């Protein structure tokens, strides 16, 4: 048999051996290297290197000067005044300032809650008049702050003493309440027994009449002043039992049950909230069950409402429940939109309540005891000078409500702001330790300062709720891009191409071209700029577009980027905050740069609540010195070396 031949031996005449092929490849490489060396032009290479170096210098100079430009918020918001804490009585103002300092929350939040506590105590125990204009002393208030801003701790500090007084009163009358309930149950049982006896003739008509009338009395109720989670129907029953109440909550349950029902097409009962604000009579008739129709009549029903909720809740319901706006539901609430301190707080600076907390609790309890012990409501009225000043302010406010005037959007809320300001004057008179009967001009002027505050914040809330739909969608799209950038910190060093964002945000943008308006807004506001290409090149096949990012995109929170704010350079709170210092813009972060130390502040770039960035090659600090905007990027070759900086 013939020996078989290896396959590779069959084709040796076609494929050279491996060693021979490797030698040939090495020879080819050596030949190319020799040709390249022979064709080298040192002058051309130096020119190319200089061109690359010049391009890099221009790029670095552009980054440096772009960083010195202060970006502006995506959504324009008005400047808002701070809550005038100094108008409050000393025992209230001291506790407001100390609580805001201790909990590191805005003064506005504590002040609104304190006024709500005064209204809860005084509601139903007094009235205030200006001429023939008469108002009760209850108020509807809300404070709009984002989640995690410290609403609940502040509510406990300012409203907690009120609830403690309520519990103490319930405990003091617990035995009487128990006996009253036992008597009522006994009357019910006796009436049932007498009804059977009267049917068989064993009980006289007179005895039966007495037992039936005794059983007709309503069931005794334990003392209540504050409520939280309730429905409009149950609220009518509670007002029928107690006549005056205070609904105080840190959640939006009340708005969800009322405005949320309207937004879904249902028709909830809002009459109780509308009438209880004005102290009107509430009459409710229902079909009832086996015992026949039910009727509830509440004369002079009074309700105080204090809510601390998120701004988006108010804005959403103001736009989705126009029926409530038309009926004046939202107009009854005196708003506060304070500056959030989230991102600037230092937990090591928190301290225990001081002497102001004890004084506040004692004074509030004394005021509640004094007013509850009155046999009739205190009739307060403005003196001639105070009334003249109040009516002059009302006339000026009315003039600004004309079409085209600054306050024309407040035509629904203006009358309620005037009434609430007059009510506040009465509350301040009682909180000062006096029972009137006259309210002087000094007290009225203090109330008018708060009235100016409510007007400004109501105008800001109306402006936010009346935002153009297209503008809202544009800002929302730009915010989605900002959030994607913040999830990818490597973009701070290398930038990004629009296609990368589109791949990560396909739910929000169907095509990369749909991102152009949002990117244009970010560019115009100074948060990004185009290093390669332009807006017109986005989506063009074969054209490279690269975008650079301003470092403040990472140094500030999303809320500050969207709605405005100043970056705080120190996380330590001052030892004592001035009572007049508070918010300067809607929903913004507070904290002006420190005037001490080097002018070039190093700011840690990290997501809120996350650990500092440690990714290789990603800078963990950026320099963001404030500077005036510039019209164009200067040529770095026209600048001195000191002006360019050593890093260039």
LOMIKE-385861 format. One record per residue (C-alpha): x, y, z; residue in three letters. Coordinates in steps of 0.5 Angstrom, whole numbers, padded with zeros to 4 digits, always signed. Last residue first. Layout:
BEGIN
XYZala...
This chain:
BEGIN
-0005+0152+0058unk-0004+0150+0066unk+0000+0156+0068unk-0005+0161+0067unk-0008+0164+0060unk-0007+0171+0064unk+0000+0170+0066unk+0002+0168+0059unk+0000+0174+0056unk-0006+0174+0052unk-0006+0175+0044unk-0004+0168+0043unk-0010+0165+0047unk-0015+0168+0042unk-0021+0171+0046unk-0028+0167+0046unk-0033+0172+0045unk-0039+0176+0048unk-0037+0175+0055unk-0041+0174+0061unk-0039+0177+0068unk-0035+0172+0072unk-0036+0168+0078unk-0030+0163+0080unk-0032+0156+0078unk-0026+0151+0080unk-0028+0144+0079unk-0026+0138+0084unk-0027+0131+0083unk-0024+0130+0076unk-0025+0124+0073unk-0019+0120+0070unk-0020+0114+0074unk-0027+0114+0078unk-0027+0117+0085unk-0033+0121+0085unk-0035+0123+0092unk-0040+0119+0095unk-0047+0120+0094unk-0053+0124+0098unk-0053+0129+0093unk-0049+0127+0086unk-0042+0129+0087unk-0038+0135+0085unk-0034+0138+0091unk-0033+0145+0090unk-0026+0149+0090unk-0027+0156+0091unk-0022+0161+0088unk-0022+0167+0091unk-0018+0165+0097unk-0021+0166+0104unk-0027+0170+0106unk-0033+0173+0103unk-0036+0166+0103unk-0041+0165+0097unk-0048+0166+0098unk-0052+0160+0100unk-0060+0159+0099unk-0062+0153+0094unk-0068+0155+0090unk-0076+0154+0090unk-0077+0161+0088unk-0072+0166+0089unk-0069+0170+0094unk-0071+0166+0100unk-0069+0168+0107unk-0065+0173+0111unk-0070+0178+0115unk-0069+0174+0121unk-0062+0175+0121unk-0059+0168+0122unk-0055+0166+0128unk-0049+0161+0129unk-0048+0161+0121unk-0049+0154+0118unk-0043+0150+0116unk-0044+0147+0109unk-0039+0152+0106unk-0039+0154+0098unk-0046+0155+0097unk-0048+0155+0090unk-0054+0160+0088unk-0060+0158+0086unk-0065+0158+0080unk-0071+0154+0077unk-0068+0148+0073unk-0061+0149+0075unk-0063+0150+0082unk-0068+0144+0082unk-0063+0139+0079unk-0057+0141+0084unk-0051+0145+0083unk-0044+0143+0083unk-0045+0138+0077unk-0048+0142+0072unk-0044+0148+0075unk-0038+0144+0071unk-0041+0147+0065unk-0041+0141+0060unk-0038+0140+0053unk-0041+0138+0047unk-0039+0134+0041unk-0042+0134+0034unk-0039+0130+0028unk-0042+0130+0021unk-0042+0123+0017unk-0050+0123+0017unk-0053+0130+0020unk-0057+0128+0026unk-0054+0134+0030unk-0050+0139+0025unk-0055+0145+0025unk-0054+0145+0033unk-0046+0146+0032unk-0040+0142+0030unk-0034+0141+0035unk-0034+0144+0042unk-0041+0146+0042unk-0043+0149+0049unk-0047+0147+0055unk-0050+0150+0061unk-0050+0157+0059unk-0057+0159+0058unk-0057+0159+0051unk-0053+0152+0050unk-0058+0149+0055unk-0064+0152+0051unk-0061+0150+0045unk-0060+0143+0047unk-0067+0142+0049unk-0069+0145+0042unk-0065+0140+0039unk-0067+0134+0042unk-0072+0132+0037unk-0067+0131+0032unk-0064+0125+0036unk-0070+0122+0035unk-0076+0119+0039unk-0074+0123+0045unk-0077+0122+0052unk-0077+0114+0052unk-0071+0114+0048unk-0067+0117+0053unk-0060+0113+0054unk-0059+0112+0046unk-0061+0119+0045unk-0056+0122+0050unk-0050+0118+0047unk-0053+0121+0040unk-0052+0128+0042unk-0044+0127+0043unk-0041+0128+0050unk-0036+0132+0054unk-0029+0129+0055unk-0028+0131+0062unk-0035+0133+0065unk-0038+0127+0061unk-0034+0122+0066unk-0040+0124+0071unk-0045+0120+0067unk-0051+0120+0072unk-0051+0128+0072unk-0051+0128+0064unk-0057+0124+0064unk-0061+0128+0069unk-0059+0135+0065unk-0062+0131+0059unk-0068+0130+0063unk-0068+0137+0065unk-0068+0140+0058unk-0074+0136+0056unk-0078+0138+0062unk-0076+0146+0060unk-0078+0145+0053unk-0085+0141+0056unk-0086+0147+0060unk-0085+0152+0055unk-0089+0149+0050unk-0095+0149+0056unk-0094+0156+0057unk-0093+0157+0065unk-0100+0159+0068unk-0099+0155+0075unk-0092+0158+0075unk-0094+0165+0074unk-0100+0164+0079unk-0095+0161+0084unk-0090+0167+0083unk-0096+0172+0084unk-0099+0169+0090unk-0091+0169+0093unk-0091+0177+0092unk-0098+0178+0095unk-0097+0174+0101unk-0091+0178+0102unk-0094+0184+0101unk-0100+0182+0106unk-0094+0180+0111unk-0092+0187+0111unk-0099+0189+0112unk-0100+0185+0118unk-0094+0189+0121unk-0097+0196+0119unk-0104+0194+0122unk-0100+0193+0129unk-0097+0200+0129unk-0104+0203+0126unk-0107+0200+0133unk-0113+0195+0134unk-0118+0197+0138unk-0122+0192+0143unk-0117+0190+0144unk-0116+0184+0148unk-0108+0185+0149unk-0103+0180+0150unk-0099+0181+0144unk-0102+0175+0141unk-0109+0178+0141unk-0107+0184+0137unk-0103+0180+0132unk-0109+0175+0131unk-0113+0181+0129unk-0108+0184+0125unk-0107+0177+0121unk-0115+0177+0120unk-0114+0184+0116unk-0109+0181+0112unk-0113+0175+0111unk-0119+0179+0108unk-0114+0183+0104unk-0111+0176+0101unk-0118+0173+0100unk-0120+0179+0096unk-0113+0179+0092unk-0114+0172+0090unk-0119+0171+0084unk-0116+0178+0081unk-0109+0176+0082unk-0107+0175+0075unk-0108+0183+0074unk-0102+0184+0079unk-0097+0188+0075unk-0102+0192+0071unk-0104+0190+0064unk-0112+0189+0066unk-0113+0192+0072unk-0111+0189+0079unk-0106+0194+0080unk-0111+0199+0082unk-0114+0194+0087unk-0108+0193+0091unk-0107+0201+0091unk-0114+0201+0094unk-0113+0196+0099unk-0107+0199+0102unk-0111+0205+0102unk-0116+0202+0106unk-0111+0199+0111unk-0108+0205+0112unk-0114+0209+0114unk-0117+0203+0118unk-0111+0204+0122unk-0111+0211+0123unk-0119+0211+0125unk-0118+0205+0130unk-0119+0198+0127unk-0124+0193+0131unk-0124+0187+0135unk-0130+0184+0138unk-0127+0178+0143unk-0132+0172+0142unk-0136+0170+0148unk-0136+0167+0155unk-0128+0167+0155unk-0124+0161+0158unk-0122+0158+0151unk-0119+0165+0149unk-0115+0165+0156unk-0113+0158+0156unk-0111+0158+0149unk-0106+0165+0150unk-0103+0161+0156unk-0102+0155+0152unk-0098+0159+0147unk-0094+0163+0152unk-0092+0157+0155unk-0090+0153+0149unk-0086+0159+0146unk-0083+0161+0152unk-0080+0153+0153unk-0078+0153+0145unk-0075+0160+0146unk-0071+0157+0152unk-0067+0152+0147unk-0069+0146+0143unk-0063+0141+0142unk-0058+0143+0137unk-0056+0141+0130unk-0049+0144+0127unk-0046+0137+0126unk-0052+0136+0121unk-0049+0141+0116unk-0054+0143+0111unk-0053+0146+0105unk-0055+0141+0100unk-0062+0142+0102unk-0063+0149+0104unk-0070+0150+0100unk-0072+0157+0099unk-0079+0159+0101unk-0085+0159+0097unk-0091+0161+0102unk-0098+0162+0100unk-0104+0165+0103unk-0110+0160+0101unk-0117+0162+0100unk-0115+0163+0093unk-0114+0156+0092unk-0121+0155+0093unk-0124+0161+0090unk-0130+0157+0086unk-0126+0159+0079unk-0120+0156+0081unk-0123+0150+0084unk-0127+0149+0077unk-0120+0149+0074unk-0118+0143+0077unk-0112+0140+0072unk-0108+0147+0072unk-0108+0149+0080unk-0108+0142+0081unk-0101+0141+0078unk-0098+0147+0081unk-0100+0146+0088unk-0098+0139+0088unk-0091+0141+0084unk-0090+0145+0090unk-0089+0140+0095unk-0093+0141+0101unk-0094+0144+0108unk-0101+0145+0110unk-0104+0149+0115unk-0112+0150+0115unk-0116+0153+0120unk-0124+0152+0120unk-0130+0155+0122unk-0137+0154+0122unk-0141+0159+0124unk-0148+0155+0125unk-0147+0148+0123unk-0153+0144+0121unk-0153+0137+0119unk-0159+0133+0117unk-0160+0126+0116unk-0167+0123+0113unk-0170+0116+0116unk-0168+0112+0121unk-0167+0106+0117unk-0162+0109+0113unk-0160+0117+0111unk-0162+0121+0105unk-0158+0126+0106unk-0158+0134+0108unk-0152+0138+0110unk-0153+0145+0112unk-0147+0149+0113unk-0147+0156+0116unk-0142+0161+0114unk-0135+0162+0118unk-0132+0165+0112unk-0126+0159+0111unk-0132+0154+0113unk-0136+0156+0107unk-0131+0154+0102unk-0128+0148+0106unk-0135+0145+0107unk-0137+0147+0100unk-0132+0143+0097unk-0136+0136+0096unk-0133+0132+0091unk-0135+0132+0084unk-0131+0127+0080unk-0128+0128+0073unk-0121+0125+0075unk-0118+0132+0076unk-0124+0134+0080unk-0123+0128+0085unk-0115+0130+0085unk-0117+0137+0087unk-0121+0135+0093unk-0119+0128+0096unk-0112+0129+0094unk-0112+0137+0096unk-0113+0134+0103unk-0108+0129+0103unk-0103+0133+0101unk-0098+0132+0107unk-0095+0136+0112unk-0102+0137+0115unk-0106+0141+0120unk-0113+0142+0119unk-0116+0146+0125unk-0123+0146+0128unk-0128+0150+0130unk-0136+0148+0131unk-0134+0142+0135unk-0139+0137+0134unk-0142+0139+0127unk-0135+0141+0125unk-0133+0134+0126unk-0139+0132+0122unk-0138+0136+0116unk-0131+0134+0116unk-0133+0127+0115unk-0136+0129+0109unk-0130+0133+0106unk-0126+0127+0108unk-0121+0127+0113unk-0113+0126+0115unk-0111+0131+0119unk-0115+0134+0125unk-0113+0139+0131unk-0118+0142+0136unk-0122+0136+0139unk-0125+0135+0146unk-0128+0129+0147unk-0135+0128+0144unk-0142+0127+0147unk-0147+0123+0143unk-0153+0128+0140unk-0159+0129+0145unk-0165+0125+0142unk-0164+0120+0148unk-0167+0125+0153unk-0172+0127+0148unk-0175+0120+0148unk-0174+0119+0155unk-0178+0125+0157unk-0184+0124+0152unk-0184+0116+0154unk-0185+0119+0162unk-0191+0124+0159unk-0194+0118+0155unk-0194+0113+0161unk-0191+0107+0161unk-0194+0100+0162unk-0199+0101+0156unk-0196+0096+0151unk-0193+0100+0146unk-0191+0105+0152unk-0187+0099+0155unk-0183+0098+0148unk-0182+0105+0147unk-0180+0106+0155unk-0175+0100+0154unk-0171+0104+0148unk-0172+0110+0151unk-0168+0107+0157unk-0163+0104+0153unk-0161+0111+0149unk-0161+0115+0156unk-0157+0110+0159unk-0152+0111+0153unk-0152+0118+0154unk-0151+0118+0161unk-0145+0113+0160unk-0142+0118+0155unk-0143+0124+0159unk-0139+0120+0165unk-0133+0118+0160unk-0133+0125+0158unk-0133+0128+0165unk-0127+0123+0167unk-0123+0125+0161unk-0124+0133+0162unk-0117+0134+0164unk-0114+0129+0159unk-0117+0132+0153unk-0115+0139+0155unk-0108+0136+0156unk-0108+0133+0149unk-0110+0140+0146unk-0105+0143+0150unk-0100+0138+0147unk-0102+0139+0140unk-0101+0146+0140unk-0094+0145+0143unk-0093+0141+0137unk-0095+0146+0132unk-0088+0150+0131unk-0083+0144+0133unk-0087+0138+0130unk-0088+0142+0124unk-0081+0144+0123unk-0079+0137+0124unk-0084+0135+0118unk-0082+0140+0113unk-0075+0139+0113unk-0073+0140+0106unk-0073+0132+0105unk-0079+0133+0100unk-0080+0140+0096unk-0083+0146+0099unk-0089+0149+0099unk-0092+0153+0105unk-0099+0153+0106unk-0104+0157+0109unk-0112+0158+0110unk-0113+0163+0116unk-0118+0163+0122unk-0119+0170+0125unk-0126+0172+0123unk-0127+0178+0119unk-0132+0184+0119unk-0132+0190+0114unk-0137+0195+0116unk-0131+0200+0119unk-0125+0195+0119unk-0127+0189+0124unk-0124+0184+0127unk-0127+0178+0130unk-0125+0173+0136unk-0126+0167+0139unk-0128+0162+0133unk-0121+0162+0131unk-0116+0164+0136unk-0112+0158+0138unk-0112+0155+0130unk-0110+0162+0128unk-0104+0163+0132unk-0102+0156+0130unk-0103+0158+0123unk-0098+0164+0124unk-0093+0159+0127unk-0093+0155+0122unk-0092+0160+0117unk-0087+0163+0121unk-0083+0156+0121unk-0083+0155+0114unk-0081+0162+0112unk-0075+0162+0116unk-0072+0157+0112unk-0070+0150+0115unk-0063+0149+0118unk-0067+0145+0124unk-0063+0149+0129unk-0063+0156+0125unk-0070+0155+0123unk-0072+0153+0130unk-0068+0159+0133unk-0071+0164+0128unk-0078+0162+0129unk-0078+0161+0137unk-0075+0168+0137unk-0081+0171+0133unk-0086+0168+0137unk-0084+0170+0144unk-0083+0177+0141unk-0089+0178+0137unk-0089+0177+0130unk-0087+0183+0125unk-0080+0181+0126unk-0081+0175+0122unk-0082+0179+0115unk-0082+0173+0111unk-0077+0174+0105unk-0079+0177+0099unk-0079+0173+0092unk-0075+0174+0086unk-0079+0172+0080unk-0077+0165+0076unk-0075+0164+0069unk-0074+0157+0068unk-0067+0154+0065unk-0063+0158+0070unk-0058+0162+0068unk-0050+0160+0067unk-0045+0164+0070unk-0039+0165+0065unk-0033+0163+0068unk-0033+0156+0066unk-0034+0158+0059unk-0027+0162+0060unk-0023+0156+0062unk-0026+0152+0057unk-0025+0156+0051unk-0018+0157+0053unk-0017+0150+0054unk-0020+0149+0047unk-0015+0155+0044unk-0009+0151+0047unk-0011+0145+0045unk-0012+0148+0038unk-0005+0151+0038unk-0001+0145+0041unk-0004+0141+0035unk-0002+0147+0030unk+0005+0147+0033unk+0006+0139+0032unk+0004+0140+0025unk+0009+0145+0024unk+0014+0141+0027unk+0012+0135+0023unk+0012+0140+0016unk+0019+0143+0018unk+0022+0136+0020unk+0020+0133+0013unk+0021+0125+0013unk+0021+0122+0006unk+0028+0118+0007unk+0025+0116+0014unk+0018+0114+0011unk+0022+0110+0005unk+0027+0106+0011unk+0021+0105+0015unk+0017+0102+0009unk+0023+0097+0007unk+0024+0095+0014unk+0016+0093+0014unk+0017+0089+0007unk+0023+0086+0010unk+0020+0083+0016unk+0014+0081+0012unk+0019+0077+0007unk+0022+0074+0013unk+0015+0072+0016unk+0013+0068+0010unk+0020+0064+0009unk+0019+0062+0016unk+0012+0060+0015unk+0014+0056+0009unk+0011+0058+0002unk+0004+0056+0000unk+0003+0054-0007unk+0009+0049-0008unk+0008+0047-0001unk+0001+0044-0003unk+0002+0037-0002unk+0006+0037+0004unk+0001+0041+0008unk-0004+0035+0007unk+0001+0030+0009unk+0002+0024+0004unk-0001+0017+0005unk+0004+0011+0004unk+0003+0007-0002unk+0000+0000+0000unk
